[in-house]
Structures are given as structure tokens and as C-alpha cells.
Amino acid sequence: MTASFIGKAGLVTGGGSGIGRAAALEIARRGGKVVIADIADEAGLETVRLIEQEGGIAAFQHTDITDEPSVAALVASVVDRYGSLDFAHNNAAGGIPPKELADYDSEMNAWALKLYLEGPYFCLAHEIRYMKEHGGGSIVNTASLAGLVASPLTGPYTAAKHGVVGYTKSAALEYGRYGIRVNAVCPGVVRTGLTKDLPDEYIGAVTAGQVIKRLADPAEIAAPVVFLLSDSASFITGAIVPVDGGATTSTTSVD
């Protein structure tokens, strides 16, 4: 069964680049109308341009997921433009400096939790409130490999991504009776603008514990996102899907 989004509308946060852009492009190719949400206006508008260039339908909404009114405005913008909110990919993220846990100050810890945990909560809450009253929908959260196992030197990020996994399971459990499916993907390290120029030696060290010893392409993460958002995954909810090159398959590396 081919995942189709014909007649459906939704949103992708962090849609200006990386996984979010790849997911938005593929959803649009399959007939979906997509609002691209990002704090980076030029990047978000470029995703819209790429979609429209292929004949798809998209719009941009400047969104700061750490600001609840901004998230509420995003959900309203999808409904105002396209008449419904059928799917949502909560994917927006950022960067955090690597430090040992006790070396983070309270301000940096609070910021990381706000971006990586409270932001996804705002998205989930507003999406669910609409979907609950309008026949359901599908949501996919981007968690992380760090949501399944500890990631060194990123304590607040690891804690927050574990929290996203918890939110995903709780939401799936609580709202399935309203026709709302909630799943999450847990990517390993992905080749994006931040990682595309990494030296081969560093990539080798990062991927040493994986079965597939390379970084992922954003499209390889977007593919399961698109599937889970679609009706092809109509019997899947509460799933936490590793997309990590086999990193969580074993506690030892495979040569």
C-alpha cells in the first residue's frame, strides 16, 4: 500500500532543513498540503519553493516552538489555510554544547529542556486538542537515539529526548480512542548542514557502534516518518522506532 496524503493537510516543524525538509517534500509529493514551520524564515521559505517547484502545495509559518502562542498560531494557520489538521511532524530542534552533566549551569539546562521537551509538548497539546474535536489524525515526534540510550556529554538533551519518548507513549495511550495515532522516530547521527563536512575519521568514531557504518541521509529518516504519518500505518500507535543504523541492536560494535 502506497502512503498517500491526497486530501490531507498538516505541518512539519523544523521543516526548513534536514529531516523536516525531507519529510515535507515527500508528503507533498504524495499529495499532502504542508505548512512548513521554522524559526529560520529563509530556510522555511526555501522548502516551500522546492515543494512548489515540484507542483506541490505548501506555505510557511514562522514558529518558535518554545513559545506556546507561536505554536497555537501555527496550528490555527494550518486549519485557516487548508481547512483541517490531519497530520503533524514535530521535528524542530537546535544545538547544545557538549559538556559533562555537572558542567551545565541551570540556565543552559533549562533552555535545553524548554527547546527539546517543552516545545514538543506545546506542539502535541495544541495538535491533539484540534484532532480530538475533528475526527483524529496522526502525529510523529522526532526523538533521538539519545531517547533510547545515554548519549555522553549531552545530559539535558538525553533527558529531554527520553521525555519525548514518554510523551509519545502517554499521548498514544490516552488519545487512541479519538482516532489519534502518536508515534516517534529515534534517529542516529544524520548528515545535515552541521555534519556534512565532518572528517572520515570522526564519522568512523561516531558510527563505530552501528551495524551500518555511516551517517544517515535525512531522507532515510523521513521515509519512516512519512509512513507512520500515513494511513498505511493505521494500526501503529505508541511505536518508538529506532532509525539508527543498528546502533541499538547490540551493546558491542560490529566490525
DRENZADREN-93366 format. One record per residue (C-alpha): residue number from 1; residue in three letters; chain; x, y, z. Coordinates in nm, 3 decimals. Each point is the difference from the previous one (the first is absolute). Example, Ala and Ser with C-alpha at 12.3 -4.5 7.8 and 13.67 -1.06 7.14 Angstrom:
BEGIN
{site 1 ALA A {1.230 -0.450 0.780}}
{site 2 SER A {0.137 0.344 -0.066}}
This chain:
BEGIN
{site 1 MET A {0.000 0.000 0.000}}
{site 2 THR A {0.144 0.336 -0.107}}
{site 3 ALA A {-0.011 0.269 0.267}}
{site 4 SER A {-0.228 0.272 -0.137}}
{site 5 PHE A {-0.081 0.344 0.139}}
{site 6 ILE A {-0.251 0.106 -0.264}}
{site 7 GLY A {-0.266 0.217 0.161}}
{site 8 LYS A {0.202 0.043 0.320}}
{site 9 ALA A {0.173 0.298 0.156}}
{site 10 GLY A {0.247 0.036 0.281}}
{site 11 LEU A {0.322 0.147 0.131}}
{site 12 VAL A {0.368 -0.072 0.036}}
{site 13 THR A {0.199 0.188 0.263}}
{site 14 GLY A {0.366 0.050 -0.076}}
{site 15 GLY A {-0.102 -0.034 -0.364}}
{site 16 GLY A {0.262 0.240 -0.127}}
{site 17 SER A {0.278 -0.257 -0.016}}
{site 18 GLY A {0.113 -0.354 0.066}}
{site 19 ILE A {-0.253 -0.264 0.101}}
{site 20 GLY A {-0.288 0.247 0.006}}
{site 21 ARG A {0.063 0.123 -0.353}}
{site 22 ALA A {0.037 -0.356 -0.130}}
{site 23 ALA A {-0.326 -0.107 0.167}}
{site 24 ALA A {-0.190 0.305 -0.125}}
{site 25 LEU A {0.118 -0.053 -0.357}}
{site 26 GLU A {-0.107 -0.365 0.002}}
{site 27 ILE A {-0.340 0.075 0.155}}
{site 28 ALA A {-0.063 0.265 -0.266}}
{site 29 ARG A {0.104 -0.242 -0.275}}
{site 30 ARG A {-0.269 -0.234 0.129}}
{site 31 GLY A {-0.270 0.265 -0.020}}
{site 32 GLY A {0.008 0.158 0.346}}
{site 33 LYS A {-0.030 0.372 0.069}}
{site 34 VAL A {0.275 0.101 0.241}}
{site 35 VAL A {0.065 0.300 0.221}}
{site 36 ILE A {0.374 0.029 0.057}}
{site 37 ALA A {0.076 0.129 0.349}}
{site 38 ASP A {0.344 0.129 0.089}}
{site 39 ILE A {0.172 0.277 0.188}}
{site 40 ALA A {0.228 0.051 -0.304}}
{site 41 ASP A {-0.216 0.185 -0.251}}
{site 42 GLU A {0.225 -0.028 -0.306}}
{site 43 ALA A {0.049 -0.374 0.047}}
{site 44 GLY A {-0.372 -0.058 0.050}}
{site 45 LEU A {-0.089 0.204 -0.308}}
{site 46 GLU A {0.257 -0.195 -0.200}}
{site 47 THR A {-0.175 -0.326 0.093}}
{site 48 VAL A {-0.327 0.151 -0.119}}
{site 49 ARG A {0.168 0.100 -0.327}}
{site 50 LEU A {0.136 -0.353 -0.051}}
{site 51 ILE A {-0.344 -0.150 0.060}}
{site 52 GLU A {-0.172 0.242 -0.234}}
{site 53 GLN A {0.268 -0.059 -0.262}}
{site 54 GLU A {-0.109 -0.365 -0.003}}
{site 55 GLY A {-0.366 0.096 -0.029}}
{site 56 GLY A {-0.085 -0.047 0.369}}
{site 57 ILE A {-0.191 0.224 0.238}}
{site 58 ALA A {0.172 0.159 0.299}}
{site 59 ALA A {0.019 0.316 0.209}}
{site 60 PHE A {0.236 0.136 0.263}}
{site 61 GLN A {-0.081 0.101 0.358}}
{site 62 HIS A {0.271 0.153 0.218}}
{site 63 THR A {-0.013 -0.204 0.319}}
{site 64 ASP A {0.196 -0.010 0.323}}
{site 65 ILE A {-0.098 -0.327 0.167}}
{site 66 THR A {0.123 0.126 0.337}}
{site 67 ASP A {-0.273 0.266 -0.010}}
{site 68 GLU A {-0.347 -0.149 0.054}}
{site 69 PRO A {-0.195 0.280 -0.175}}
{site 70 SER A {0.224 -0.050 -0.304}}
{site 71 VAL A {-0.090 -0.371 -0.005}}
{site 72 ALA A {-0.370 0.077 0.042}}
{site 73 ALA A {0.024 0.240 -0.296}}
{site 74 LEU A {0.168 -0.273 -0.206}}
{site 75 VAL A {-0.283 -0.248 0.053}}
{site 76 ALA A {-0.257 0.270 -0.075}}
{site 77 SER A {0.184 0.096 -0.319}}
{site 78 VAL A {-0.021 -0.355 -0.138}}
{site 79 VAL A {-0.375 -0.014 0.065}}
{site 80 ASP A {-0.057 0.352 -0.136}}
{site 81 ARG A {0.192 -0.072 -0.321}}
{site 82 TYR A {-0.104 -0.354 -0.075}}
{site 83 GLY A {-0.306 -0.074 0.210}}
{site 84 SER A {0.138 -0.279 0.217}}
{site 85 LEU A {0.296 -0.135 0.194}}
{site 86 ASP A {0.038 -0.366 -0.092}}
{site 87 PHE A {0.367 -0.060 0.076}}
{site 88 ALA A {0.288 0.159 0.188}}
{site 89 HIS A {0.372 -0.071 0.008}}
{site 90 ASN A {0.153 0.156 0.312}}
{site 91 ASN A {0.361 0.020 -0.103}}
{site 92 ALA A {0.146 0.342 0.090}}
{site 93 ALA A {0.324 -0.005 0.197}}
{site 94 GLY A {0.325 0.187 0.046}}
{site 95 GLY A {0.349 -0.043 0.135}}
{site 96 ILE A {0.146 -0.040 0.346}}
{site 97 PRO A {0.370 0.023 0.097}}
{site 98 PRO A {0.153 -0.331 0.117}}
{site 99 LYS A {0.078 0.000 0.372}}
{site 100 GLU A {0.000 -0.240 0.290}}
{site 101 LEU A {-0.324 0.015 0.197}}
{site 102 ALA A {0.126 0.201 0.299}}
{site 103 ASP A {0.161 0.256 -0.230}}
{site 104 TYR A {-0.332 0.123 -0.139}}
{site 105 ASP A {-0.131 0.297 0.190}}
{site 106 SER A {-0.367 0.022 0.093}}
{site 107 GLU A {-0.070 0.251 -0.276}}
{site 108 MET A {0.133 -0.229 -0.277}}
{site 109 ASN A {-0.178 -0.299 0.149}}
{site 110 ALA A {-0.330 0.190 0.009}}
{site 111 TRP A {0.047 0.121 -0.359}}
{site 112 ALA A {0.069 -0.352 -0.127}}
{site 113 LEU A {-0.306 -0.141 0.174}}
{site 114 LYS A {-0.213 0.283 -0.136}}
{site 115 LEU A {0.113 -0.057 -0.358}}
{site 116 TYR A {0.014 -0.379 -0.007}}
{site 117 LEU A {-0.281 -0.092 0.239}}
{site 118 GLU A {-0.236 0.288 0.072}}
{site 119 GLY A {-0.009 0.104 -0.368}}
{site 120 PRO A {-0.114 -0.346 -0.115}}
{site 121 TYR A {-0.253 0.001 0.284}}
{site 122 PHE A {-0.150 0.329 -0.124}}
{site 123 CYS A {-0.024 -0.148 -0.350}}
{site 124 LEU A {-0.159 -0.324 0.118}}
{site 125 ALA A {-0.249 0.174 0.226}}
{site 126 HIS A {-0.129 0.243 -0.264}}
{site 127 GLU A {-0.007 -0.260 -0.276}}
{site 128 ILE A {-0.187 -0.248 0.219}}
{site 129 ARG A {-0.255 0.258 0.112}}
{site 130 TYR A {-0.095 0.063 -0.361}}
{site 131 MET A {0.012 -0.364 -0.112}}
{site 132 LYS A {-0.207 -0.117 0.297}}
{site 133 GLU A {-0.288 0.221 -0.109}}
{site 134 HIS A {0.033 -0.066 -0.374}}
{site 135 GLY A {0.017 -0.374 -0.054}}
{site 136 GLY A {0.359 -0.085 0.083}}
{site 137 GLY A {0.332 0.018 -0.180}}
{site 138 SER A {0.357 -0.122 0.006}}
{site 139 ILE A {0.303 0.145 0.180}}
{site 140 VAL A {0.365 -0.100 -0.021}}
{site 141 ASN A {0.256 0.143 0.241}}
{site 142 THR A {0.370 0.007 -0.080}}
{site 143 ALA A {0.167 -0.137 0.311}}
{site 144 SER A {0.357 -0.130 -0.028}}
{site 145 LEU A {0.232 -0.291 0.060}}
{site 146 ALA A {0.064 0.200 0.318}}
{site 147 GLY A {-0.363 -0.066 0.091}}
{site 148 LEU A {0.076 -0.372 0.023}}
{site 149 VAL A {0.353 -0.011 0.140}}
{site 150 ALA A {0.229 0.242 0.179}}
{site 151 SER A {0.193 0.237 -0.220}}
{site 152 PRO A {0.322 0.128 0.163}}
{site 153 LEU A {0.056 0.372 0.049}}
{site 154 THR A {-0.363 0.088 -0.076}}
{site 155 GLY A {-0.178 -0.061 0.331}}
{site 156 PRO A {-0.287 0.250 -0.043}}
{site 157 TYR A {-0.052 -0.106 -0.363}}
{site 158 THR A {-0.004 -0.369 0.097}}
{site 159 ALA A {-0.245 0.067 0.283}}
{site 160 ALA A {-0.227 0.205 -0.226}}
{site 161 LYS A {-0.004 -0.257 -0.279}}
{site 162 HIS A {-0.086 -0.273 0.251}}
{site 163 GLY A {-0.285 0.231 0.097}}
{site 164 VAL A {-0.118 0.028 -0.362}}
{site 165 VAL A {-0.019 -0.380 -0.009}}
{site 166 GLY A {-0.208 0.011 0.318}}
{site 167 TYR A {-0.233 0.267 -0.138}}
{site 168 THR A {-0.045 -0.208 -0.316}}
{site 169 LYS A {-0.103 -0.311 0.190}}
{site 170 SER A {-0.230 0.189 0.236}}
{site 171 ALA A {-0.173 0.189 -0.281}}
{site 172 ALA A {-0.047 -0.320 -0.202}}
{site 173 LEU A {-0.156 -0.169 0.302}}
{site 174 GLU A {-0.229 0.286 0.092}}
{site 175 TYR A {-0.125 0.113 -0.341}}
{site 176 GLY A {-0.026 -0.314 -0.209}}
{site 177 ARG A {-0.372 -0.013 0.072}}
{site 178 TYR A {-0.036 0.332 -0.184}}
{site 179 GLY A {0.164 -0.135 -0.314}}
{site 180 ILE A {0.334 0.166 0.073}}
{site 181 ARG A {0.315 -0.201 -0.064}}
{site 182 VAL A {0.328 0.118 0.157}}
{site 183 ASN A {0.337 -0.154 -0.082}}
{site 184 ALA A {0.365 0.102 0.014}}
{site 185 VAL A {0.315 -0.061 -0.199}}
{site 186 CYS A {0.342 -0.015 0.168}}
{site 187 PRO A {0.270 0.097 -0.250}}
{site 188 GLY A {0.368 -0.061 0.043}}
{site 189 VAL A {0.244 0.257 -0.136}}
{site 190 VAL A {-0.130 0.153 -0.323}}
{site 191 ARG A {0.197 0.171 -0.275}}
{site 192 THR A {-0.132 0.356 0.010}}
{site 193 GLY A {0.148 0.344 -0.038}}
{site 194 LEU A {0.164 -0.043 0.340}}
{site 195 THR A {0.165 -0.333 -0.081}}
{site 196 LYS A {0.055 -0.009 -0.377}}
{site 197 ASP A {0.362 0.115 0.024}}
{site 198 LEU A {0.108 -0.231 0.283}}
{site 199 PRO A {0.329 -0.183 -0.071}}
{site 200 ASP A {-0.018 -0.372 -0.077}}
{site 201 GLU A {0.190 -0.085 0.320}}
{site 202 TYR A {-0.261 0.175 0.213}}
{site 203 ILE A {-0.288 -0.165 -0.185}}
{site 204 GLY A {0.172 -0.335 0.055}}
{site 205 ALA A {0.018 0.066 0.373}}
{site 206 VAL A {-0.364 0.113 0.018}}
{site 207 THR A {-0.127 -0.301 -0.194}}
{site 208 ALA A {0.227 -0.264 0.156}}
{site 209 GLY A {-0.286 -0.146 0.202}}
{site 210 GLN A {-0.234 -0.021 -0.298}}
{site 211 VAL A {-0.061 -0.291 -0.234}}
{site 212 ILE A {-0.024 0.243 -0.294}}
{site 213 LYS A {0.319 0.198 0.038}}
{site 214 ARG A {-0.091 0.337 -0.144}}
{site 215 LEU A {-0.215 0.299 0.079}}
{site 216 ALA A {-0.364 -0.003 -0.107}}
{site 217 ASP A {-0.135 0.214 -0.280}}
{site 218 PRO A {-0.299 0.215 0.110}}
{site 219 ALA A {-0.220 -0.183 -0.252}}
{site 220 GLU A {0.075 -0.328 0.178}}
{site 221 ILE A {-0.154 0.141 0.318}}
{site 222 ALA A {-0.283 0.170 -0.186}}
{site 223 ALA A {-0.112 -0.327 -0.161}}
{site 224 PRO A {-0.125 -0.164 0.322}}
{site 225 VAL A {-0.143 0.336 0.113}}
{site 226 VAL A {-0.210 0.022 -0.315}}
{site 227 PHE A {-0.112 -0.361 0.036}}
{site 228 LEU A {-0.103 0.046 0.364}}
{site 229 LEU A {-0.190 0.319 -0.080}}
{site 230 SER A {-0.193 -0.170 -0.280}}
{site 231 ASP A {-0.302 -0.229 0.005}}
{site 232 SER A {0.234 -0.282 -0.103}}
{site 233 ALA A {0.096 -0.010 0.369}}
{site 234 SER A {-0.361 0.007 0.120}}
{site 235 PHE A {0.055 -0.277 0.260}}
{site 236 ILE A {0.320 0.149 0.145}}
{site 237 THR A {-0.002 0.230 0.301}}
{site 238 GLY A {0.230 0.043 0.297}}
{site 239 ALA A {0.290 -0.136 -0.206}}
{site 240 ILE A {0.350 0.125 0.071}}
{site 241 VAL A {0.194 -0.077 -0.316}}
{site 242 PRO A {0.383 -0.002 -0.001}}
{site 243 VAL A {0.140 0.127 -0.330}}
{site 244 ASP A {0.360 -0.026 0.110}}
{site 245 GLY A {0.195 -0.232 -0.230}}
{site 246 GLY A {-0.031 -0.278 0.255}}
{site 247 ALA A {0.162 0.193 0.285}}
{site 248 THR A {-0.248 -0.133 0.257}}
{site 249 THR A {0.014 -0.359 -0.125}}
{site 250 SER A {0.295 -0.097 0.217}}
{site 251 THR A {0.214 0.131 0.281}}
{site 252 THR A {0.311 -0.079 -0.201}}
{site 253 SER A {0.121 0.133 -0.332}}
{site 254 VAL A {0.000 -0.213 -0.314}}
{site 255 ASP A {0.319 0.011 -0.209}}
